[in-house]
Amino acid sequence: MSIFNLITLLGGLAMFLYGMRIMGDGLKESSSGPLKKALEQLTNTPIRAFFLGLVITAVIQSSTATIVITAGLVGAGIISLRQSLGIIIGANVGTTVTGQIIRLLDLDSSGTSFLQFFKPSTLAPLALIIGIIIVMGLKSKNSGKAGQIIIGFGILFSGLLNMTDAVTALTESGIVEQLFSTLGENPVLAYIIGAGVAFVLQSSSASIGILQAFSMSGQLTFSGIYAVLVGIYLGDCITTAIVCCIGTKPDAKRVGIINILFNLGKSIVTLVAIAIIYNLGLLDGFWDKPIYSGGIANANMIFNLACAVLLFPTLNFCEKLSRRIVKDKPDAVENSDELLDALNPVFFNTPALALGRCYDALLVMYDMARKNIDRSVDVIIKYDEKTADKIFKDEKYIDIMTDRISSYLVQMSAHITAPDHSEIMSHYHSVVTEFERLSDHAVNIAEIAAVLHDNKTEFSKEALSELNVLRELIDTILDYSDKSFKKRDLTAARHIEPLEEVVDDMVNALKDNHLERLRTGKCTILTGTEFLNLLSEMERISDICSNIGVATIARATPEIKHQIHNYVSKLHSGRDEKFNREYQEARDRYFELL
């Protein structure tokens, strides 16, 4: 075999891997919605989960992708570790479909021109022709994805044909015969080689495809390749486990560990079963006879299906063993680090899932900021050091969440193509900063309370009475902000702006009242300054709520998206009768309580 044959072989392998990659990427992107829905809803029973994993892997042609996505779903809490067990086995069986496609090389087309269309030598150029016509000639929304899938299919088979041509040169040299006869005598070495090849290529389909290409030489035998085939299973799942374990929560890591345990079990069962059957003389008919592409594909599928049936009952044991191997975190961070673990890049290929995880984190972030505001006003009325410490502790966590969510949204932006996903992401970009600012103002209020406590002073009864009215008004605005974001409630969002205007009026009125108390000596200079600071913080909280409401309205009403200032100015200028009426009713109601 010359250096040129080796270059052809490696080039064919590169084309095979690249074709598989772009075909799989196209399939995954075009099926992200169904993929999300299926993985969330069809894992209630192990059997359904098995068929789900099988079908998805057969579609996207990658068990690694299916299991990594499953690990991400487990990490996000969408499905449990137990629900993932069936998917893992199904993914291992589903990956055998690629081998069945490659066996088309075995078709004998000499008798009919119809079968000639199903040979890779015809399918490859035909797929490339059709794919490029779709990509360049059609302008529909999904034509690019469809063309990408078909072109990937063509490149995959072109690479396979190149590998086959290169391997043909080895037939006369006797290298293949010598190599695989040696492996037949040493199944342990064959197993290690199979695992090593799959680990390097990070694909069991590609590794088996290489075996199928070599089989065209006619010098491979079942005795020489069965251990290689079994070794491939382990090598591929080690790469998957490594990906699952990077920066994830314990249950997500356990998905990768269970995949390894299952494939180890599959290797042991297959090797022991073959040894027993061989010693019984049941394999004599084809043990040392040539095996071709179709035989390898069939052997691969039989091994996987048989092991899936035999090992299915052991999954609960695998789950328990994985929990012993991967321990839970001894000290879980309060406020649940699971929310941050859920912001996993594995979801970028399914933007709906990625945005869903952001939404969950933002909900918790808003609730934490809201609770901090309530606590901060509580410590103004009656100072409590533990409550104040809780405010500062949660603020640090909210800052961490802000950084993680913002960074995740930036990384996700490169994967967003659908206009509706882009609108959602833009909305989340705007509110994450607003939620963080709400907590900042809560901290500022708590610091005002600390100053009063340290100086052993407090607000007058009149000031506290006024503060309670303002607090009730702010609580109402926060309730509307909550509904506005959580439920995209436009009615709630539109209620915010009139109330925010009432807050501005009330803050001005309370400032005047407090200055009068200062003049009459009812309040000290210190309390006077801090009360004015407090009013400013409360006013800014209402301003932030206004921004949250307007962001919700802008998301649902694109025509005002780039004219938000004009929209708000119109409301405040008195040119909207509904706004005027609601503002006046709210002003009368709350000012009557002063």
N, C-alpha and C positions, 0 to 999 in steps of 0.2 A: 504494500500500500504506500503510495507516494505522498509527499507533503500536500500535493494538490487535491488528492482524494480526502485527506484530513480536513483541509480548508473547506471543501464542498460539504463534508459531513457536519462540521461546526456551523457553517453558514446555514445549512438546512435546519439545524437545531434552533438557531437564532430566529429564523423565519417561523418555525413551528411555535416557539414560545411567544413571539410577538403577535402572531395571528391569534393564538389562544387568548392573549391579553386584551387585544382590542375588541375581539368578538365578545369576550366576557364582560368587558367594561360597557360595551354598547347594550348588552342584554340587561346588565344590572341597572344601568341608568334608565332604560326604557321601562323597567318593571319595578321601580322603586316604590310606587304607590301600592301595587298588589303585594309586593314583598313585605312592606310594613304591615299591611292589613292581615296578611296570612300569619306572619310570625306572632302577632299580638293575639289572634283569635283562634288559631287552629292547633293549639298545643294542650288542649284540655285532657287528652288521653295519650298514653305513650304510642299507641298505634297510629293515631292521627298525626302526632308529632313526627313519627318515623316517615310517613308518606310525604309530609310537608318538607322535611329535610331532603328526601330523595328527589322530589320534583324540582325544588329550587336549585339544588346542585346540578341536576341534569340540564336545567335551563342556563345557569350562569357558568357551567363547566368548571367549577372550582369548589371543592369541599372546604378548602382553606377559607375562602370568602364567606361561605355559609356559616362555618363554625365561629369565625371571628365576629361576624355580625351577631350571632347568637350570644357570644360572650358579652358583647356590648349591651344587648337587650337585658341579659341577666344582671349586668352591672348597673343598669339604669332602673332595675326593679320592675320592668315591663313583664317579664316572665320569670318564674322561679328556676332555681338550679334543677329541680326535679323535672320541670316541664322541658328543659333543654336536652334531657337524656335521649329521648326518642329522635330528636333532630340530629344529634351527633351520629347515631347509627345510620339514619337515613342519608346523611351527607356522605358517609363512607361508601354506601351502596350506590348512590347517585353518581359518584365520580366514575363508575365503570362504564357509563354511557359513552364517554369519549372513545374508549377502546372499541366499542361496538361500531362507532362511526368510522374509525380508522380501518376496521376490518373490510371496508369496501374495497381495499386493495386486493382482496382475495377473489373478487368477482371474475368469473370467466365470461368474457364478452365475445368470444370468438363465434358463437352461434347466432347472435342477434344484435342488431344495431341498437335496440332499445336499452339493453344492459350496459352498452358502452357509455351512456350518459351518467351512469352511477359510479364509474371508475374515477378515482382521484385525478387521473390525467385529463379527464374531461371536466369534472366538477370544479377543479381549481381555476382554470382560465374562465370557465363559464361564470363562476361566482364573482370573479374580479371584474368581468365585463358588466354584469348586472349591477354590481355594487357601485361602480364608478358612474354608470348611467344614472342611478338613483341619486347619488351625491351631487353630481354636476347638473343633472337635468331637471330634477324635481325640487320645488321650493316649499313644500309643505312643512309643518312643524316637526313631524317625526321622521321625515325622509332621511335626514342626516344620521339619525341613530340606526335606522334600518339599513342604510348603505354601509355604515361602519360595521355592523354585524356580519353582513354578507361578504364584505371585503376581508374581514378578519378570517372568515371561513375559508376564503380562497387562499389567503397567505398561509394559513395553517397547513392546507393540503399541498401547497407549493413547497413548503419546507419539508414536509413528509416525503414528497417525491425526490427532493434533492438528497435527503438522508438515504433513501432507498438506493439511488444511483451510486452514491459514494460507497455504501456497504457492499454493493455488487462486486466492487473491485477486490474485496477481501475473500471472496469465494474461492478463487484460484490459489490464493496464498496459503490457505490452510490455517490461518491465524484464528479465525472464528471457531473452527472445529476443535482446535487445540485448547482454546480458552474455555469454551463451554463444556468440553469433556472433562477438563480439570475441575470446573465448578461442580459438575455432576458428582464427582468423587468427594467433594468437600462442601456440603451444604451450608456449613457455618460460614465459610468464606463467602459463598454466594449470597447468603443473607446479609452479611456486613456490606458487601459491594452494593446490593440493592438499596439498603438503607442510606449508604453514603451518597449514591447518585441522586436519590430523591431529596435528600437534605440539601445538596448543592443546588439542584434545579428548583427546589421549593414547589414541586408539582409532581404528584403521582401520575397524573395523566400524561405529562411529558415523558416521564421515565418509562412508563409502559409503552408509550408511542415509540421510543427508541428501540425497545425490545421487538416491537412489531416490525419496525423497519429492518432490523437485523434478521428477522425471521425470513425475509425474502431471499436470503442466501440459501435457504433450504438446509442449513447446517445446525440449526437450533433443535434441541430435543426437550421433551418435557422434563427429563431427569436433570438437564442442565440449567433450566430456567425457573423451576417452581420455587426454589428457595430465594432466588433474586426477586421474584414477584412478591413473595411474602415480606421480604426485607424492605421493599419499597413502601409498604404500608406504614412502617414505623418511622422511616426517614422523613416522610411527608408530614406526619402529625407532630414531630418534634418542632419543626418550624412554626406550625400553627400554635403550639403551646407557648412558644417564646413570644409570639405576637400577642396572644391573649394575656400574658403576664406583665406586659409593659404598662405601668402606670394605672392599673385597674384595681378594683376592690376584690376581696378574697373570693367571692362566688364566681366572678368572671375568670379568675385564675384557675378555679376548679374545673371550669369547662374545658380548658386546655389539658389539664391533668387527666380528666376522665377520658378524653380522646386518646391520650397516650395509653392509659390503662386498658381501654377497649382494644386498641391495636396490638398491644402486647399480648392480650388474651387471644386475639384473632391469630397472631403469629404462632403461638403455642398450639392452639387447637388445630390449625391447618397443618403444621409440620408433624405433629403427633399422629393426626388422622392419616396423612399420606404415608408415614412410616408403617403404620398398622396395615393399611390397605395394600401397600406394596409387598409386605411380608406374607400377606394372604394370597399373593399372586394375582390380584385383581387388576393390576396395572401393567401386566406383562405385554398386553396387546399394543400399547403405545408408549411405554416407558422410554425406549431408546429410538423411537421413530421421530422423523422431522415434525416439528410443530410450526404452524404458520400464524399469520396475523389473527385469523378468526379463532384458532385454537387458544391463543393467548388471551384474547378478549373473553372467550367463553370461560376459560379457567379462572380469570380474574373475577368475573361476575359470579361464578359458582362459589368460589372461596368466600366472597363477601356476603352473598345471600345466606349461605349455610351458617357462617359465623354469626350473622345478625340474628338468625333464628335461635341458635344454640346459646348465645351470650346475652340475649335480651333479658332473661331472668336475673342476670348478675349485675344489672345496672344499679340497683339499690346498694349492693355491696361496693361498687365502684364509687358511688356518691359518698358513702361513709368513709371509705379509704381516702378519698380526695380531701375530706374535711380533716383527717388526721395529718395529711401531708401539708395542706395549706391551712394554717391556724387563723382564727379570727383575730382582728386587732385587739390587743388587750385593753387599750384605752381609747375608745371611740370618741372623737371630738364632738362635743355638744353642738347642736344645730345641724348634725348629720353631714358628715363628709361625703355621704352617698350622692348628694346633689352635685357636688363638684366632680365626683368620679363619673357621674352620668354624662358630663360634658366630654364625650369621648369622640375623637376624630373618626372612629369607625363608622359613625352615623353620617359622615359627609356625603356618601354615595346615596343616602336616602334622606334628603333635606327635610322632609316632613318630620322624621324622627328627631333629627338634630334640633330643629326649631321647637319641637315638643319638649325636649329636655331643657332648652333655654327658658321656655314658658314656665315649666315647673320650678326652676331655680328662681326666676323672677317673682313668682307668686310668694315663695318663702321669703325672699328678700323684702318684698313690700310688707308682708305681715310682720317681719322682724322690725322694720323701720316704724311701722304703725304702733307696735307695742312699745318701742322706745319712746315715741312721742307721748304716749299715755303715761309711761313711767316717769318721764321727765317732768310733766305737770304735777304728778303725784308728789315728787320730791320737792317741788316748789311749795306745795301746800303743807306737807309734813316731811321733813328730810329723813331719809333712811339710807345709811351707808351701803348696805347690801344691794338695795335697788339701784343706787348710783353706780356701783361697781358693775352690776349686770348691764347697765346701759353702755358703759365704756367697753366691756368685753364683747357685747354683740356688735358694737360699732366696728371693732377690729375685724370681726368675721364678715360683716357686710362689705367692708373695704376689699377683703380677699375675694368675695363673691363678685364684686364689681369688676375687678381685674380679670378674673377667670372668664366671666361671661363676655366681657368686651373683647378679650383676646380670642375666645372661641368664635364669636360672631365675625371677627376680622378674618380668621382662618377659613371660616365657612363660606365667605363671600365668593371665593374662587370657584365654588361648587354650585352656586345658585344660578339657575338659568330661567326658571319659570317666573313670570311677572308677579304672581301672587306670593310666591316665596320671597321675592325681593321686597315687596311691600311689608311683609311681616318682619323681615330682618331689619328694615329701616325703622319700623315702629319700635322694635326691641332695643335698637341702638339708642333711640331717644329716651326711652323710659328708664333704662338701666342707670343712667346718670341722675335722673330725677329721683329715683328711689334712694340712691346713695346720698343725695343732698338732703332728703327728708331726715335720714338718720343723723347727718351732720348737725342739723338744727336741733334735734333732740339732745345731742351731746352739749351743744351751746347752752340750752335751757338748763340741763343738769349742772353745768358749770356755774350758772347764775345761782342755782340753789345752793351749791357748795360755798360760794362766796358769802351768801347770807348766813349759812350755817356757821362758817368759820368766824364770822364777825358777830355771832350771837344776836342776830336781828331778823326781822321778818316783815312781810308786807302787812299793811293795815287791813282791818276787816272789810273796809270799803273796796280796797284794791283787790282782795281775794274774791269778793262778791262779783266784781266786774270781770275778773279773770274766769270765773266759772261760766259766765254767760258767753264770753269769747270762746272758751273751751268747747262748749256745747255746739256753737256755730262751726268751729273747726272740725269737730267730730262728724258733723253732718256732711261737710265737704269731703272728709276722708272716706266716709261711707260711699259717697257717690264716685270717688276716685277708684275705690276698690271694685265696685260694680263695673265701672267704665273699662278697666283693664281686664279683669277676670272674665267678664262675659261679653266684652265689646258692646256694652249697653250704651247706645247713642243717647237715649233719653236721659240716663244718669249723667253722661258726659256733658250734656247741654244744661243740666241743673247747676253745674259747678260755677260757671262764669258769673251768673247773677249773685250767687252767695259770696264769691270772691270779692265782688264790688262792695258788698255789705261789710265784709271784713275790713276793707280799706276805710270805709266810713267809721266803723266802730273803733278801729285803732286810733284814728284822729280824735274821736270823741273822748276815748279813754286817756289819751295823752293830755288833752285839755283838763280833764277832771283831776289827773294826777298832779299837774302843774299847780292847780288850785290848792290841792292838799299840801304841796310843798310850801306855798306862800303862807298858808295858815298854820304851818308847823305840825300838821298831822302825820307827815312822813319826813324821814331824815334824808339828807343828801344822798347817802349810799343807797337806800331803798328806792329813792326817786330815780337815780341813774339806772339801777338794775331793772326796775319796772319798765322803764322806757326801752331798755335792751330786750326785755322779754317780749314786749309788744312787737318789736321789729322782727324777732324770730318767728312769732306766730303769724305775722303778715307774710313772711317769706314762705312759710309752710303752705299757706293758701295759694300763693303764687305758683308754687311747684305743682299743686293739685290742678291748677288751671292749665299748666303745661301738659299734664297727663291727660286731662279731658280733651284738650285741643288736638293732641296727637292721635287720640282714638277717633275723633271726628275726621281728621285729615286722612287717616288710613281708609275710612269708609267713604270719604267724599274727595276723590282725587282732584277735583277742580279747585279746592282751596289749599291743596298741599303746598303750593308755592306762593300762596297769598295769605298766609296765616296772620300776618300783622294787619292786613286790611280787614280780614274777617273779624278779628278781635276789636279793632278800632271802630268798625261799624256797630258792633254790639254796644260798646261803651259810649258811643256818640248819641245814643237815644234813637237810632233809626230802625230799631227792631221792636215792634210792639209787644211780642211775647216776652222778650227779654226784659223790657221795661216793667211789664206787669209782674213778672216773677220777682224781679229785684225789689220792687216797692212792697210787695206782700212780705217778703223775707225781712226787709228792713224794719217794717212796722212790727213784725212779730218779735224780733230779737231786741230791738231798742226798747220795747215795752218792758223787757225783763231787767233792764238796767236800773 
